[in-house]
Amino acid sequence: MAQRSPAEIRSSMEANRAELAVSMERLHVEVARLTDWRAHVERHKRELLIGAAVVGLTLGMRSRRRRRRR
């Protein structure tokens, strides 16, 4: 392996630091986007309402059946 001068090593380290900073910022933005539950609710409002209705009807039917058995 060829020997690098201290200046080359420093330059390489600075380039790596800059690249890491950019990668970390991108990761931060992506994590924030993926964990934003309000945006998910807004984008999938119809599906969530349908799911809530199905759960409500299912629970209502189950409780009604239990009352009839008593």
Protein Blocks (a to p, Z undefined) as FASTA:
>chain_A
ZZddfklmmmmmmmmmmmmmmmmmmmmmmmmmmmmmklmmmmmmmmmmmmmmmmmmmmmm
mmmmmmmmZZ
